[in-house]
Amino acid sequence: MPDSPLRILVYSDNALTRDQVRSALGRRVHPDLPELTYLDVATAAVVIKNLDEGGIDLAILDGEAAPTGGMGLAKQLKDEIADCPPILVLTGRPDDAWLASWSRAEAAVPHPIDPIRLGEAVATLLRAAVQ
């Protein structure tokens, strides 16, 4: 398991949503995982640019973002980026989890953000990604 920090891209057009994600996860999501660093992104174009460049361990995409929602963006990333990192989509409601599956995101967590549920999902994805 790497000791260097894991890089999490957090995409939402809403700065409050990005802040809620960072606050919910903190600096270390679980003692058996390295510290987290964050890259806040407000536009789909910057998400694509950063994932193309590599170095992202997990992308958290807001499904409610506008004008480009996180679910459509997740599908595009999975279709276009050969070594795409795991993606977690924040859905508008629990019933939208099926849409996250369609987008090929590895996990979905509904709004409002529950720190425990988000932390568990992120820890699971990161454990699989760093092994």
Summary of the structure (lengths in Angstrom):
residues: 131
radius of gyration: 13.2
end to end distance: 6.4
largest distance: 37.3
contacts: 431
relative contact order: 0.20
helix: 44%
strand: 20%
